[in-house]
């Protein structure tokens, strides 16, 4: 029997009995456990590269409730490469501007994307069930085009046995259990990861002594499409901080900081929640507009991660590997970066084009990304929820200064919002031989977008390695079975020139399948490119 842990917003992959349930265990190259944003993105990426991926999910679709709602430009750029971003942007609420308040005074506002020339905005607000639905829609389209992707709903992994070179899984279904085998098992099964528990692995870090109430409210309001955050809110019952921003379908996300010693059942009483919401809305609008409570929840801040993300042929990604507080939108966004980092490496290993040690770089790079997110999330939490009287005095002094002096504003931390991960200095990256080249496109950085032709430069970076020549000529380079597709940019736009050339007349870039820059040069050198390509797949 498969337990129902939550209601679903969309039934996306209803249970279907498969022939494998009547036969001896079948071996699959990649089995992904968990049909959330990370598992679906990974399956779509692998399938589009021609590597078979089987997703097992214990439910039959996206769970009810907003959960993650802020998806960053980097995530949208990844989704665009996978063919899933346009409906996300069309449905989502686009925002670039945020405002920070201290009591009833606005301290400052900020623009996360002040420059132009990008396909995607800095952020969209989109409820997680929609994000998952659009990924499944893209998977369905990929399947129709021949991509070897399969999703099995109501398939719950209840036991595993690792044999070193493969893993045996026991899978419960409405028709009873069956067994299958995986060359590689990818755990995308969330912060409470049953697979992590089955393997007896730890999940270490901090649990912050505070509780936050989420209320998704359906209402029509004239508030601008911005992120509003209050320290010491002026409305009753909000605690030390509050947050307001808009989602699609006239849904507004409101967060209230409740403190640590609370009665959770009492605080989730609808009348008590309404009293808080009424106070906030009347404070901002002068009256309480009609609204309905769509979804409510209480959460605590937790910043934790596994010591290692890879354990032989079992690999952890997303919340199963690392967990951060919601402020900063670093959870789902970092998980999608996990999926993109892992997909091309796993694909090359399974095709025999790279050694298994390439998978170890998934661990080192994404553990670095997790540490970066945990550091930022912990700092935000400590600033938002001071633990001592003197910490609060310091915090409030910073807020007072920020209202009058711009130098203090960078010290105000209401959640450092998700940014792309920089892998500079890690093993798979080569030389930077472009003197004076822009920092934004240096080795280790993800490629910045810019207008090119009738579209954008990221549209021309597919699922493999790319050798991009800006203002010069290059020829094909193939080494060890890996081919770098040539992209000539002869008439770069103003934005592309600024982001890739700087003051240089020409540049050559080697770019990984996940759109991170491997190395760059001021001119084409076939030997240097071949060496960098070997470095990028761990064979240098």
N, C-alpha and C positions, 0 to 999 in steps of 0.2 A: 504494500500500500504506500502511496506517495502522499505525504501530509501537505495540506494547503496552509502556508505560513502567512499569506497576504492575498488581498484581492488584486485582480489585474485590471489595468486601464484598457488594454487592448489584448485580444487573443491573437497572437501573431504566428504561433506555430503549434496548433492543436496536436494532441497526442495521436500518433498513428503507429500501430504495431508494425514492426519491420521483420523481414525474414530472418535476420540475425538472431532474433529471440528464439528461433526454433532450431538453431544449428550450433556447431562448435564455435568457440570464441574466435571472432575475426580480429585481425591485426590492422590498426589504423596508424598512419604516419603521425598525425597530430589529433589529439582529443583535447578540447577546450571545455572546462567545466565552468558554467556560468554564462548566462545570456544577457548580461548587462552591457553598458557601453564599451567596456574593455574587451570582453570576449567576442562581441559581435564585430568590433573594428578589426580585431586580430584575424578572425575567420575570413572577413571580406578581403583583407589585404593578402592573406595567404592564397585564398582561392583565385584572386585576380592574377597572381603570379603562377598559377597552375599547380600549387601544392594542395592536396586534399586536406580539408579541415572538417572535423565533426564537432559540433557544439552540443553539449548535454545541459539542459536546464531543468530544474525541478518544478518549474511552473510552465505555463504555455504562452506567456507574453510578458509585457512590461507591467511592473507593479504599480498599483494605484498610489497617487501622492507625488508631489513635485520632486522631492529629494533634491538632486543636483539641478540647478536652474541656470547657472552662469557658465556659458561656454565661450572660451577665449578665441582670439583670432588664430592662434596656432592650431587649436583643435579644429576650427573651421577650415583652415588651409589643408590639414590632413584629410578631413572629410571631403573636401573638394577633389583631392587627388583620387579618393575612393569613389567619387561619383555620387556623394550623398549630401553635399552641403547646401545646394540651392533651396530645397524645400525647408531646410532648417532655418536659413536666413529669411525666407519668405514668411514663415510662420512666426519666427522669433521676434522679440522686441529688441531693436537695435539701440545700443547706448554707448556713448563714449565719455559722458560727463558725470562726475560725482560731486556731491557737496558734503562737507563735514560741519557739524554744529556742536556747540558747547552750550548746554541748556537751550535758551531760545535765541542764541546769537549764532549767525553763520560765521564760521572761522575762515573758510576759503572753499573754492571749488577747483577741480582739476579735470583735464582732458587727457584721456589715455591714448588718443591717436590724433594729435593736432595736425600732422602732415597728411597730404593727400597721396593718391596713387596706389591704393590697395584695393584688391577685390573685396576683402572682408573687413568688417568693423572690428574695433577693439574687443567688443563683447556683444553677445546676444543673450537675452534671458529667454529660456525655453525649457519647459518642464521635461524632466528626464524621460517620461514615457514617450513623448514625441521624438526625442533624440533617438531612442531605441527603435521606434517604429520606422523612422526614415533610414536607419541603418539596415533594418530587415528588408525594407523596400528595395534598397540597393543590392542586398544579397539576392533577393528574388530575381532582380534584373540580371545579375551576374550569373546565377544558376541557369537562367534561360539562354544565356550566351555561352554556356558550357563550363562555367567555373565549378570545380569539384567541392562544393560547400554543402553541408547537411546540418540541419538543426533538428534535434529531437526534444520536443517538449514533454513535460511530465516524466522525465528520465532523471532520477535522483541517485547519485553515487553514494552507496551506503558502506562500501569497504574498498580498500585497495591493498595490493601487495606489489612492492617494487622488487624487480628481479635484476636490477642493474642496467641491463640493456633495453628493458621494456617494463611496463607496468600493467598488471591485471586489475580491472575494475569490476566490482559488482554493482549493477545498476538496477534499482527498483523502478517498476512501472505499474500502472493500473492493472496490467495483466500478469504481474509477478516479476521476479528478478531474472536477469540474464547476465552474462559475463562477456566482456570484450577486452581487447588488449591495445595498448598505445605505445608506439615508439617514443613519443614525447607527450607528456601530460602537462597541460598548462592550466594552472589554478587561477581562475578569475572569479572566485566564488565569494568575494566580499570580505568585509572586516571580521566577520565571525567565522571565516573559512573552515568548513568541516574537513577539507583535505589537509589543511595545516594541522588540525587537531589529530587526524588519523595518523599523521607522520610524527606526532609528538614534538613539533617545532614551536619555538617560543615567539612571542610577539611583544617586544619590549618598548618601553617609553613612559610617557607621563599621562596621567588622567587629571585634568584640571578641576579644581573644586569649585565648579559653578554649573548652573543649568540655564539653558536657553529655551524659550518657548517659540516655536514656529507656528504662525497662523497664516494660512492661505485664505485670502478674503476675496470673494467675488463682488465687485462693485464697479460702478461707473464714476470716475473721479477725474478732475481736471489737473491733477498733479502732473508735472512734466516727466518725461521718460528719462529719469536720472536715478542714480544710487544716492539715497539720503541716509546719512549715519549720524546719530546723536550720542555724544558723551553727556552723562547726567541729564537725560531728557526732561523737558519741562512738564510733561504730562504724567498724571498719576499712575503709579503701579508699573512703570517701565523699568525700574531698577537702574543699574549704572549705565546701560546703553540700549539703543534701539536702532533698527534698520528698516528701511522701506524701499522697495523697488517693484517695478511692474513686470508681469508676465503676460503671455498671450491670453486671449479670451477674457479680458477684463479681470484677470486674477492678479492680486497684489500680495507680495510676500512681505510679512511683518515679523521681525524677530524682537523678542524682549529678553533682557537678561534678568533672571529670577533670583540668582544667588545659589548657595550650596545646600543649605538645610531647608528643604521644602517637602511638602506632601504632594507627590507627583499626581496622584489621583485627584486631589483637590484642585490643583492648578490647571488640570485639563477639563474641569467643569466648564461647560459652554458659557454659563452666565458670568463666571469669573473672567474668562477670556474676553467676552464681549465688553466687560467693564473697561479692560485695558485698551481694547481696540477703539471703543467710543472715546476714551480720553485722548488718544493719539489723533484721531480724525477730527474731533472738535477743535483740538489745539491748532491744527494746520488749516482746516477749511472753514472754521467758524461755526460749523454745524456737523451733525453726524449723518452722512449720506446712507441710503439704504444699502445693506450689504448682507451677504450670507457667508458663514464659515464653511469653506470647502474641505479643508484638511488641517489638522493640528497635530503637533508632536512636541516632545521635550527631548533635548539631547544634551550631552556633556561634551566638552572639548577633550579630544584624545589625540595625542601625537605619538605614534608608535610605528615601529617597523621590524621586519624580520632581520636577523643578522646577515643572512645571505638569501638572495632571491632565487638562486639556482641550486638545486640539490640533485646533481646528476641529470637524469632525463626528466625530472619533475621541476617545473619552473613556475614561479609565482609572479602575478602581475596585478596592478590596480590595488584596490583596498585590501586584498588578501595579503599583499606584500607590505603595504604601508598605509597609514591612516593619519590624516591631519584634520584640524578644525575646519568648519565650513567657511569661516571668514577668510577671504582671499581667493575663493574658488579654485583651490589647488587640488581637490580630490579627483573628480572625474577628468579634469584637464590633464593632470599628470598621468593618470591611468591610460588615457588615449596615447600619450607619448610613450608609455611603456609598450603598448601594443605595436606602435609604429617602429620602435627601436628593435623589437624582437622579431617582427615578421620577416624582414629581409634577411636577417642572419639565419633564422631557422630554415628559410627557403633555400639558401645557398648550401647549408650543411646537408639538408635532405637530398639535394641534387648532386652532392659529392663535389661541389665547387669550393668548399671551405672546410677546414677542420673543425672538430667540436669545440676547440678552444675559443672559436669566435663567439660561442654562446656565453662564455665567461665574461666577455666584454659587455653583454647585456646587463649582467649583474653589476659590474663596476660602474658603468655609465648611469644606470637607473638608480642604483643605491646612492650615487652622488646627487641625482635629481631629487630623490626622497629626502636626503639630508638637507638639501637646500630648502625644500618646501617645509620640512619640520622646523628648521631654524626660523624661517620667516613666520610660520604659523605660531610658534611658541612665543616669539617676540611680540606678535600682535596680541596674543592672549594675555601675556603679562602686562602689556600697556593698557589693554581694555579692562582687565580685572586685577587691579593692584592687590598684592597679597599682604602688604603691611601699610601702616599709617604713613610712614615716610615715603613709600613708593607712590601712594596716592597724592601726597603733597607734591612730589616731583612731577607726576603726570599732570596734575591740574596747573602747575606752574608752566609747563610746556604749552598747555592749551591756552592759557592766558596770553603767553607771548605770541602764539601763532595767530591770534586775532589781530595783532598789530605789526608783527615783524615776519617777513617772508623767510628769514633764515631758520625760524623755528618750525616751519610747516613740514619739512621732511622728517622731523622727529615725531610727528603725530602719526600714530599707527592704528588705523581702524581696519586693518587687514591689508597687507601688501598683496595686491592682486596678481594672479597667475601670469608668469612671463615664460617665454620659451627657455629651455635648458641649454646651457653652453657647455660643451664637452671639451673645451680647449685644454690641451696638455695630456689627454688620454691617449692610449696606445695606437688607436686606429687613425690618428690624424698626422698629416705631414707638414711640410714646410710652408711658411708664409714668405714668399719671395716677391711680394707686391709692395714695394716700398711706398709708404704713405697710403696704403689701401684703407678703405673705410673699416672701422672696427665692427660694424654691424654685419659684415660679410667675411670676417676673418675665420680661419680654420677652427672648427668646433661649433660655430654658430649655425643656426638654421638660416636658410636663404631668405633674405627679406624680399617681399613682393614688390613689384614695380610694373607700370604699364609697358606693354610690349606688343607691337602690331595692333590687332583689333582686340586684344585681351590683356593678359598679365603674364609675367615671366614664369610664375609658378605653374601655370597651365602647361608649360612645355617641359616640365620635369616629371617624368613618369615614374614607374616603379623600379627602375634600374639605375645604374650609374650613368651620369651625364658629364660630358666634357664640354663646358660652355666657353666659347671664345667671344669676347666683347671687343670689337674693333680690330680683330686680327684673324688670321686663318689657322686652323689646326687640321690634323688628319686623324683617322681612326686609330684607336689604341685598344689592343686586346692582349690580355696576359692571364695565363692560368685558366683559360676558358671564360674569363670575365671580360665583357665588351662594354666600353663606355660610349654611349650614343652621343654623337656630336651635335651641338646646338650653336649655330653662328648667330651672333647679334651684331649686325652691321651698322644699324642706325639706332643706337640706344636712345630711349627717351631721357628727358631731363632727370626724372626720378631714378631711372636705372643707372644713369651715369653717376649720380651722387651716391648711390648705394653700393655700386660695384667697382667703379673706377676711382672715385675721389679726384685727385689731381693727375692721375696717370692716364696716358693716351690709349692704353690697351691693357687687357687682362685675360688670363686663362684660369678657369676654375674647374676643379674636379669635385663633383657633388655626389654624395651617397644616395641610395634609394630613399632614405628618410629625409632627404632635402637638407642635410647638414653638409657644410663645406669641409672637404677633406684637406685640400691644399690649394694654393693659388700662386700664379707666377705672372710676371710682366710680359712674357713671351712664351711661345710653345717650345717645349723640350720633350721629345718623345720618351727619352730615357727617364727623365724626372717624373713624367706622368705615369709611366709603367711602374716605377718604384712606389709612387704614392698609391696606385691602385692595389698593389700587393700589400702595402701597409694597411689599407682600408679593409682588407678581408683577413687580416691577421697572419699573413704569410711573409712579412718583411724579414 
